[in-house]
Amino acid sequence: MPRRRGLSLVEVLAALALIAGTMTALLLAQSRSVQQLAATKHSAEAHALAEALILRWKVNPAAPLENEGAFEDSRFRWTREAVPSTLSSSRELLEIRFRVYGRNEGGDEQMWAEYVWLEAPLEKKRDAKP
């Protein structure tokens, strides 16, 4: 009986199963990569907006401050909270918590950036009205 050349059905099916498994893993990895890229872009935009607003506050310290707002032409909003700091006993300081929120790809709101710093309280006119 002459020897047959080629692959058996079992070998072909095993190769197809291996290719299918590899393709599935690659597609999942690509999907995660795209999601991470989108999250990185959102985070970078949130940080850039936050830093620009904080810089405006630092440049003009006499301007009245609000406790929340939304960035123009953006899907992000921000909150600012000033509470007495417990970190310093020798001087009265305020702990400023500045947070940027926005919607993620799934439509859920999440915090994209947070900045915390200490500053000496200024005149009462600068603090926002409750």
C-alpha positions in Angstrom: 0.0 0.0 0.0 1.5 3.3 -1.0 2.1 5.9 1.7 -0.3 8.9 1.5 1.0 12.4 1.7 -0.9 15.3 3.4 -2.5 16.0 6.7 -5.2 14.0 8.4 -8.5 15.6 9.3 -7.5 15.6 13.0 -4.3 17.5 12.3 -6.2 20.1 10.2 -8.8 20.6 12.9 -6.1 20.9 15.6 -4.4 23.6 13.5 -7.6 25.5 13.0 -8.4 25.4 16.7 -4.9 26.7 17.5 -5.4 29.5 14.9 -8.8 30.4 16.3 -7.5 30.6 19.8 -4.6 32.8 18.8 -6.9 35.1 16.9 -9.2 35.4 19.8 -6.4 36.3 22.1 -5.0 38.9 19.7 -8.5 40.5 19.2 -9.0 40.7 23.0 -5.5 42.3 23.4 -6.3 44.8 20.7 -9.6 45.7 22.3 -7.9 46.3 25.7 -5.3 48.4 24.0 -7.9 50.6 22.3 -9.7 51.1 25.7 -6.5 52.0 27.4 -5.6 54.5 24.7 -9.0 56.2 25.1 -8.6 56.3 28.8 -5.1 57.8 28.5 -6.4 60.5 26.1 -9.3 61.4 28.5 -6.9 61.6 31.5 -4.4 63.7 29.6 -7.2 66.1 28.5 -8.5 66.3 32.1 -5.1 67.0 33.5 -4.4 69.7 30.9 -7.7 71.5 31.6 -7.2 71.2 35.4 -3.7 72.7 35.2 -4.8 75.5 33.0 -7.6 76.5 35.4 -5.3 76.2 38.5 -2.8 78.4 36.7 -5.5 81.0 36.1 -6.3 81.0 39.8 -2.7 81.4 40.8 -2.1 84.2 38.3 -5.1 86.2 39.6 -5.5 85.3 43.3 -7.9 88.2 43.9 -10.5 86.8 41.6 -13.5 85.1 43.2 -13.4 81.3 43.2 -16.3 79.0 42.6 -16.6 75.6 44.2 -17.7 73.8 41.0 -18.1 74.3 37.3 -17.7 72.9 33.8 -14.9 73.4 31.3 -16.0 75.2 28.1 -16.2 73.0 25.0 -15.5 69.9 27.1 -17.2 66.9 28.6 -15.5 67.5 31.9 -16.7 69.2 35.1 -14.7 70.2 38.1 -15.1 70.6 41.9 -13.0 72.5 44.4 -13.1 71.9 48.1 -11.3 74.0 50.7 -11.1 72.6 54.2 -8.9 73.5 57.2 -5.8 71.4 57.2 -4.9 69.2 60.0 -1.3 68.8 58.8 0.0 72.0 60.2 -0.3 73.1 63.8 1.8 76.3 63.6 -0.1 78.1 60.9 -3.7 78.1 59.6 -3.7 76.5 56.2 -6.4 75.3 53.9 -6.3 71.9 52.1 -7.5 72.5 48.6 -8.9 69.4 46.8 -9.5 70.0 43.1 -11.1 67.2 41.1 -12.0 66.7 37.5 -14.9 64.4 36.5 -16.1 63.2 33.2 -17.8 60.3 31.5 -15.9 57.3 30.4 -16.6 55.2 27.2 -19.3 53.3 29.0 -21.1 56.5 29.9 -20.4 56.3 33.6 -19.0 59.3 35.4 -15.6 58.9 37.0 -12.9 61.1 38.4 -10.1 61.7 35.8 -7.8 64.0 37.8 -7.2 65.1 41.4 -4.9 67.8 42.8 -4.4 68.4 46.5 -2.3 71.3 47.9 -2.0 73.5 50.9 -2.4 77.3 50.9 -2.8 80.1 53.3 -6.3 81.5 53.4 -6.7 84.8 51.7 -9.3 87.5 52.3 -12.9 86.4 52.8 -13.9 88.0 49.5 -11.9 85.4 47.5 -13.8 82.4 48.8 -16.8 81.4 46.9 -20.3 81.8 48.3 -21.9 78.6 49.5 
